[in-house]
Amino acid sequence: MNDNFSTTLVKAQQIKDYIKKQENGCTLTEIAKNVKLNKTTTYRLLQTLVTLKDLIKVNRRYYLNQHFNANYLPVGWLASRIVQPLVNKYELSAFLGMPFNQQLVITQVFAFEKRLNDFHRLGKAQAFNTSAMGKCALAFMNQTVQTDVLTRTKLQTQTKNSLTDQNSLAYSLQIIKDQGYALDDEEVELENRCLAVPVFDKNEQLVGTLGVLGTKTTLQRRKINKLVHDLQIASSQLTGQIFNN
């Protein structure tokens, strides 16, 4: 490997390292200034990284392409093939998560092109009692595990709408189990709404949850029944094509 090629690789990695720290992405000018490269060199490297699919470019801002990151669930490009069509159809970001250490951890993100900030949720933990994905996981857990989790977990408050009463939560979990999905209506973030369904393995044991996130405007209540139907189909496909392997 010649010195010029080695130097190019180092510069490309510096660019990726810088972009990784920027939750809202960054422009060519910002990258060139902070990595201390001229704009011509920076532009050439950025175009190469986009071509290699290490980066994505939206509205003149660059982001790390994290569609295939999965730290916990055994998913990857197959999950993307199943979930990404939902993202495109409903123009909502989608997420896979799994229960871990009395919380729900986001293990894969499929961000809608106008909500690329949602990539920063990858690896974040959510309280079981607040988010749709957390409540969904809790509702469909093995009963013994659910009781243990509820006993050891302190209910958290994210917004004024969060469920922090044990009796109210228990009632909500039964409804979720009966209807087959969970809804978070501004319980984690005001103005945001989330919908989630369970994902099972071949033995019908919960392995995670599949959720979508939008605003009250983009995830309207009139769309919920159709969206739940499509999410449940995607969940079944995940079970059949991934978790049965």
C-alpha positions as a Markdown table, in Angstrom:
| # | Residue | x | y | z |
|---|---|---|---|---|
| 1 | Met | 0.0 | 0.0 | 0.0 |
| 2 | Asn | 1.5 | 3.3 | -1.1 |
| 3 | Asp | 1.8 | 6.4 | 1.2 |
| 4 | Asn | -0.8 | 8.4 | -0.7 |
| 5 | Phe | -3.4 | 5.6 | -0.4 |
| 6 | Ser | -2.7 | 5.3 | 3.3 |
| 7 | Thr | -3.1 | 9.0 | 3.8 |
| 8 | Thr | -6.4 | 8.9 | 1.9 |
| 9 | Leu | -7.7 | 6.1 | 4.1 |
| 10 | Val | -6.7 | 8.1 | 7.2 |
| 11 | Lys | -8.5 | 11.2 | 6.0 |
| 12 | Ala | -11.6 | 9.2 | 5.1 |
| 13 | Gln | -11.7 | 7.7 | 8.6 |
| 14 | Gln | -11.3 | 11.2 | 10.1 |
| 15 | Ile | -14.3 | 12.4 | 8.2 |
| 16 | Lys | -16.4 | 9.4 | 9.3 |
| 17 | Asp | -15.3 | 9.8 | 12.9 |
| 18 | Tyr | -16.4 | 13.5 | 12.8 |
| 19 | Ile | -19.7 | 12.8 | 11.2 |
| 20 | Lys | -20.4 | 10.0 | 13.7 |
| 21 | Lys | -20.4 | 12.6 | 16.5 |
| 22 | Gln | -23.0 | 14.9 | 14.8 |
| 23 | Glu | -26.5 | 13.7 | 15.5 |
| 24 | Asn | -27.9 | 16.2 | 12.9 |
| 25 | Gly | -25.5 | 15.4 | 10.2 |
| 26 | Cys | -23.1 | 18.0 | 8.8 |
| 27 | Thr | -22.4 | 20.0 | 5.6 |
| 28 | Leu | -19.3 | 19.9 | 3.4 |
| 29 | Thr | -18.1 | 23.2 | 4.8 |
| 30 | Glu | -18.5 | 22.0 | 8.4 |
| 31 | Ile | -16.6 | 18.8 | 7.7 |
| 32 | Ala | -13.8 | 20.5 | 5.8 |
| 33 | Lys | -13.3 | 23.1 | 8.6 |
| 34 | Asn | -13.3 | 20.6 | 11.5 |
| 35 | Val | -11.2 | 17.9 | 9.8 |
| 36 | Lys | -8.9 | 20.6 | 8.5 |
| 37 | Leu | -9.0 | 19.7 | 4.8 |
| 38 | Asn | -9.6 | 21.9 | 1.8 |
| 39 | Lys | -13.1 | 21.7 | 0.3 |
| 40 | Thr | -12.0 | 20.0 | -2.9 |
| 41 | Thr | -10.4 | 17.1 | -1.1 |
| 42 | Thr | -13.2 | 16.9 | 1.3 |
| 43 | Tyr | -15.8 | 16.8 | -1.5 |
| 44 | Arg | -13.9 | 14.0 | -3.3 |
| 45 | Leu | -13.7 | 11.9 | -0.2 |
| 46 | Leu | -17.3 | 12.4 | 0.7 |
| 47 | Gln | -18.4 | 11.4 | -2.7 |
| 48 | Thr | -16.3 | 8.2 | -2.5 |
| 49 | Leu | -17.8 | 7.4 | 1.0 |
| 50 | Val | -21.3 | 7.9 | -0.4 |
| 51 | Thr | -20.6 | 5.6 | -3.3 |
| 52 | Leu | -19.3 | 3.0 | -0.9 |
| 53 | Lys | -22.5 | 3.5 | 1.1 |
| 54 | Asp | -20.5 | 4.4 | 4.2 |
| 55 | Leu | -22.4 | 7.8 | 4.2 |
| 56 | Ile | -25.7 | 9.0 | 3.0 |
| 57 | Lys | -26.4 | 12.6 | 1.7 |
| 58 | Val | -29.7 | 14.3 | 2.3 |
| 59 | Asn | -30.4 | 18.0 | 1.6 |
| 60 | Arg | -26.7 | 18.8 | 1.5 |
| 61 | Arg | -26.0 | 17.2 | 4.8 |
| 62 | Tyr | -24.0 | 14.0 | 5.3 |
| 63 | Tyr | -24.9 | 11.2 | 7.8 |
| 64 | Leu | -23.4 | 7.8 | 8.6 |
| 65 | Asn | -25.3 | 5.0 | 6.9 |
| 66 | Gln | -26.4 | 3.0 | 9.9 |
| 67 | His | -29.2 | 1.0 | 8.4 |
| 68 | Phe | -27.5 | -2.3 | 9.0 |
| 69 | Asn | -26.2 | -1.8 | 12.5 |
| 70 | Ala | -27.6 | -4.5 | 14.9 |
| 71 | Asn | -25.8 | -5.0 | 18.1 |
| 72 | Tyr | -28.2 | -7.5 | 19.8 |
| 73 | Leu | -30.8 | -9.1 | 17.7 |
| 74 | Pro | -29.5 | -11.4 | 14.9 |
| 75 | Val | -30.8 | -9.2 | 12.1 |
| 76 | Gly | -29.3 | -7.3 | 9.2 |
| 77 | Trp | -30.0 | -6.9 | 5.6 |
| 78 | Leu | -33.0 | -9.4 | 5.8 |
| 79 | Ala | -34.6 | -7.2 | 8.4 |
| 80 | Ser | -34.0 | -4.2 | 6.2 |
| 81 | Arg | -35.8 | -5.9 | 3.2 |
| 82 | Ile | -38.8 | -6.5 | 5.4 |
| 83 | Val | -39.0 | -3.2 | 7.4 |
| 84 | Gln | -37.8 | -0.6 | 4.9 |
| 85 | Pro | -40.9 | -0.9 | 2.7 |
| 86 | Leu | -43.0 | 0.1 | 5.7 |
| 87 | Val | -40.8 | 3.2 | 6.3 |
| 88 | Asn | -41.2 | 4.2 | 2.6 |
| 89 | Lys | -45.0 | 3.5 | 2.6 |
| 90 | Tyr | -45.9 | 5.4 | 5.7 |
| 91 | Glu | -43.0 | 7.9 | 5.8 |
| 92 | Leu | -42.2 | 7.0 | 9.4 |
| 93 | Ser | -39.0 | 5.8 | 11.0 |
| 94 | Ala | -39.0 | 2.2 | 12.2 |
| 95 | Phe | -37.1 | 0.4 | 15.0 |
| 96 | Leu | -36.3 | -3.0 | 16.3 |
| 97 | Gly | -35.6 | -3.4 | 20.0 |
| 98 | Met | -35.2 | -6.0 | 22.7 |
| 99 | Pro | -35.6 | -6.3 | 26.5 |
| 100 | Phe | -32.3 | -5.9 | 28.2 |
| 101 | Asn | -31.6 | -5.3 | 31.9 |
| 102 | Gln | -35.1 | -4.0 | 32.8 |
| 103 | Gln | -35.2 | -1.7 | 29.8 |
| 104 | Leu | -36.0 | -1.8 | 26.1 |
| 105 | Val | -32.8 | -1.3 | 24.0 |
| 106 | Ile | -33.1 | 0.0 | 20.4 |
| 107 | Thr | -31.0 | -2.5 | 18.3 |
| 108 | Gln | -31.7 | -1.4 | 14.7 |
| 109 | Val | -33.0 | 1.9 | 13.2 |
| 110 | Phe | -34.6 | 2.4 | 9.8 |
| 111 | Ala | -34.9 | 6.1 | 9.6 |
| 112 | Phe | -37.3 | 7.8 | 7.2 |
| 113 | Glu | -35.3 | 10.2 | 4.9 |
| 114 | Lys | -36.9 | 13.3 | 6.5 |
| 115 | Arg | -36.2 | 12.0 | 10.0 |
| 116 | Leu | -32.5 | 11.0 | 9.8 |
| 117 | Asn | -32.0 | 12.3 | 13.3 |
| 118 | Asp | -33.7 | 9.1 | 14.5 |
| 119 | Phe | -30.4 | 7.3 | 13.8 |
| 120 | His | -29.2 | 8.6 | 17.1 |
| 121 | Arg | -31.7 | 6.4 | 18.9 |
| 122 | Leu | -29.6 | 3.3 | 18.0 |
| 123 | Gly | -28.4 | 1.7 | 21.2 |
| 124 | Lys | -30.5 | 3.9 | 23.5 |
| 125 | Ala | -32.5 | 2.4 | 26.3 |
| 126 | Gln | -36.2 | 3.1 | 27.0 |
| 127 | Ala | -38.1 | 2.6 | 30.2 |
| 128 | Phe | -40.6 | -0.2 | 29.9 |
| 129 | Asn | -43.5 | 1.8 | 31.2 |
| 130 | Thr | -43.2 | 4.8 | 28.9 |
| 131 | Ser | -42.5 | 3.8 | 25.3 |
| 132 | Ala | -44.8 | 1.7 | 23.0 |
| 133 | Met | -42.0 | -0.7 | 22.3 |
| 134 | Gly | -41.2 | -1.1 | 26.0 |
| 135 | Lys | -44.9 | -1.6 | 27.0 |
| 136 | Cys | -45.3 | -4.0 | 24.1 |
| 137 | Ala | -42.3 | -6.1 | 25.3 |
| 138 | Leu | -43.5 | -6.1 | 28.8 |
| 139 | Ala | -47.1 | -7.1 | 27.8 |
| 140 | Phe | -45.9 | -10.1 | 25.8 |
| 141 | Met | -43.2 | -11.4 | 28.1 |
| 142 | Asn | -43.4 | -14.7 | 29.9 |
| 143 | Gln | -45.7 | -14.0 | 32.9 |
| 144 | Thr | -43.0 | -15.0 | 35.4 |
| 145 | Val | -40.4 | -12.7 | 33.8 |
| 146 | Gln | -42.9 | -9.9 | 33.6 |
| 147 | Thr | -43.7 | -10.1 | 37.3 |
| 148 | Asp | -40.0 | -10.1 | 38.1 |
| 149 | Val | -39.4 | -7.1 | 35.9 |
| 150 | Leu | -42.3 | -5.1 | 37.4 |
| 151 | Thr | -41.2 | -5.9 | 40.9 |
| 152 | Arg | -37.6 | -4.7 | 40.3 |
| 153 | Thr | -38.3 | -1.8 | 37.9 |
| 154 | Lys | -38.9 | 1.8 | 39.1 |
| 155 | Leu | -41.6 | 3.4 | 36.9 |
| 156 | Gln | -40.1 | 6.5 | 35.2 |
| 157 | Thr | -41.7 | 9.7 | 34.2 |
| 158 | Gln | -40.8 | 11.1 | 30.7 |
| 159 | Thr | -43.8 | 13.4 | 30.2 |
| 160 | Lys | -47.1 | 14.2 | 31.9 |
| 161 | Asn | -48.6 | 11.3 | 29.9 |
| 162 | Ser | -46.3 | 8.6 | 31.2 |
| 163 | Leu | -47.9 | 5.7 | 33.0 |
| 164 | Thr | -46.3 | 5.7 | 36.5 |
| 165 | Asp | -49.0 | 3.9 | 38.5 |
| 166 | Gln | -48.6 | 0.2 | 38.8 |
| 167 | Asn | -52.4 | -0.5 | 38.6 |
| 168 | Ser | -52.8 | 1.7 | 35.5 |
| 169 | Leu | -49.8 | 0.0 | 33.9 |
| 170 | Ala | -51.1 | -3.5 | 34.6 |
| 171 | Tyr | -54.5 | -2.5 | 33.1 |
| 172 | Ser | -52.7 | -1.1 | 30.0 |
| 173 | Leu | -50.6 | -4.2 | 29.6 |
| 174 | Gln | -53.7 | -6.4 | 29.5 |
| 175 | Ile | -55.2 | -4.2 | 26.8 |
| 176 | Ile | -52.0 | -4.3 | 24.8 |
| 177 | Lys | -52.0 | -8.1 | 25.0 |
| 178 | Asp | -55.6 | -8.4 | 24.0 |
| 179 | Gln | -55.4 | -6.0 | 21.0 |
| 180 | Gly | -51.9 | -7.2 | 19.9 |
| 181 | Tyr | -50.1 | -3.8 | 19.8 |
| 182 | Ala | -49.0 | -0.9 | 22.0 |
| 183 | Leu | -49.4 | 2.8 | 21.5 |
| 184 | Asp | -47.3 | 5.6 | 23.1 |
| 185 | Asp | -49.2 | 8.8 | 22.8 |
| 186 | Glu | -46.7 | 11.6 | 23.8 |
| 187 | Glu | -45.5 | 9.4 | 26.7 |
| 188 | Val | -41.8 | 9.7 | 25.9 |
| 189 | Glu | -41.7 | 12.9 | 23.9 |
| 190 | Leu | -44.4 | 15.5 | 23.5 |
| 191 | Glu | -45.8 | 15.8 | 20.0 |
| 192 | Asn | -44.5 | 12.3 | 19.1 |
| 193 | Arg | -46.5 | 9.1 | 18.8 |
| 194 | Cys | -45.2 | 5.5 | 18.6 |
| 195 | Leu | -46.8 | 2.2 | 17.7 |
| 196 | Ala | -45.3 | -1.2 | 18.3 |
| 197 | Val | -46.0 | -4.9 | 17.9 |
| 198 | Pro | -44.2 | -7.9 | 19.4 |
| 199 | Val | -41.7 | -10.1 | 17.5 |
| 200 | Phe | -41.6 | -13.8 | 18.4 |
| 201 | Asp | -39.2 | -16.7 | 17.8 |
| 202 | Lys | -40.4 | -20.1 | 16.4 |
| 203 | Asn | -41.4 | -21.2 | 19.9 |
| 204 | Glu | -43.7 | -18.1 | 20.2 |
| 205 | Gln | -41.4 | -16.6 | 22.8 |
| 206 | Leu | -40.9 | -12.8 | 22.7 |
| 207 | Val | -37.5 | -11.8 | 21.2 |
| 208 | Gly | -38.2 | -8.1 | 20.6 |
| 209 | Thr | -40.5 | -5.5 | 19.4 |
| 210 | Leu | -41.0 | -3.7 | 16.1 |
| 211 | Gly | -42.1 | -0.1 | 16.3 |
| 212 | Val | -42.7 | 3.0 | 14.2 |
| 213 | Leu | -42.3 | 6.6 | 15.3 |
| 214 | Gly | -43.8 | 9.9 | 14.0 |
| 215 | Thr | -45.5 | 13.0 | 15.1 |
| 216 | Lys | -49.2 | 13.3 | 15.9 |
| 217 | Thr | -49.6 | 14.7 | 12.4 |
| 218 | Thr | -47.7 | 12.0 | 10.5 |
| 219 | Leu | -48.9 | 9.1 | 12.6 |
| 220 | Gln | -52.6 | 9.8 | 12.8 |
| 221 | Arg | -55.0 | 7.7 | 14.7 |
| 222 | Arg | -57.1 | 7.0 | 11.6 |
| 223 | Lys | -54.0 | 5.1 | 10.2 |
| 224 | Ile | -53.4 | 2.9 | 13.2 |
| 225 | Asn | -55.5 | -0.1 | 12.2 |
| 226 | Lys | -53.9 | -0.4 | 8.8 |
| 227 | Leu | -50.4 | 0.3 | 10.2 |
| 228 | Val | -50.9 | -2.4 | 12.9 |
| 229 | His | -51.9 | -4.9 | 10.2 |
| 230 | Asp | -48.8 | -4.2 | 8.2 |
| 231 | Leu | -46.5 | -4.2 | 11.2 |
| 232 | Gln | -47.9 | -7.6 | 12.3 |
| 233 | Ile | -47.2 | -9.0 | 8.8 |
| 234 | Ala | -43.6 | -7.7 | 9.0 |
| 235 | Ser | -43.2 | -9.2 | 12.5 |
| 236 | Ser | -44.4 | -12.6 | 11.1 |
| 237 | Gln | -41.9 | -12.3 | 8.3 |
| 238 | Leu | -39.1 | -11.5 | 10.7 |
| 239 | Thr | -40.0 | -14.6 | 12.7 |
| 240 | Gly | -40.2 | -16.8 | 9.6 |
| 241 | Gln | -37.1 | -15.5 | 7.8 |
| 242 | Ile | -34.7 | -14.6 | 10.6 |
| 243 | Phe | -35.6 | -16.0 | 14.0 |
| 244 | Asn | -36.4 | -19.4 | 12.6 |
| 245 | Asn | -33.0 | -19.8 | 11.1 |
